Amino acid sequence: RAIVGLARPSAGTIRLHGQDVRIDDPGKAARLGISYLTEDRKAQGLLPNRPVRENATISSLGRFTRLGVLNLVKERIYVREMIGKLDVRSAGMGTEIRYLSGGNQQKVLIGRALAVEPKVLIVDEPTRGVDIGAKQEIYALIEQLVARGVAIVLISSEMEEVLRLSDRIVVLRRGRVATTLSREEASEETIMRSAALAA
């Protein structure tokens, strides 16, 4: 949240492509190519009484606006493509998002994060509260984004997804770095030991 300007950092710097950057709000983060998928979709992500279309594009309206006027055709084309690519199951883009399953709600929020065409995507507990089928689809999508060159910062308490999706694992304990492991070094045992033994 601090990286994308949603919270004030207490210390530290953000470096992007080797340069220090200061990010005060999510709009600036988006312009720099950084997008964020919140861990709490109900409290911080969804507009529950608004349609799928609005939930998918609310963070990137500049992409669909010219001279202050929203181009509904362009917006609908994006949402239709997003629904197809992410296999969002709903009655249509006009459906209020509260009527979708947890997994489909999460896929719409991923579509929102991708609408800014990020170079860096921060995903915080991306499969929390979704069923096993949606979880596997989200894993596959993250792997596809990595293959396309998107840098993914994965924050997760689920060992399965940490081990499956990570090239490098930073183990945190009480807000501090306990250790950093490569994919080759990482196992459930080494991660748990690092977290437990850290001072």
Secondary structure as GFF3:
##gff-version 3
##sequence-region A 1 199
A	DSSP	beta_strand	14	16	.	.	.	ID=ss1
A	DSSP	beta_strand	19	21	.	.	.	ID=ss2
A	DSSP	alpha_helix	26	31	.	.	.	ID=ss3
A	DSSP	beta_strand	34	37	.	.	.	ID=ss4
A	DSSP	pi_helix	41	45	.	.	.	ID=ss5
A	DSSP	alpha_helix	52	57	.	.	.	ID=ss6
A	DSSP	three_ten_helix	58	64	.	.	.	ID=ss7
A	DSSP	beta_strand	65	66	.	.	.	ID=ss8
A	DSSP	beta_strand	69	70	.	.	.	ID=ss9
A	DSSP	alpha_helix	72	86	.	.	.	ID=ss10
A	DSSP	three_ten_helix	97	99	.	.	.	ID=ss11
A	DSSP	alpha_helix	102	114	.	.	.	ID=ss12
A	DSSP	beta_strand	120	124	.	.	.	ID=ss13
A	DSSP	alpha_helix	132	147	.	.	.	ID=ss14
A	DSSP	beta_strand	151	155	.	.	.	ID=ss15
A	DSSP	alpha_helix	159	165	.	.	.	ID=ss16
A	DSSP	beta_strand	168	173	.	.	.	ID=ss17
A	DSSP	beta_strand	176	182	.	.	.	ID=ss18
A	DSSP	alpha_helix	188	197	.	.	.	ID=ss19
###
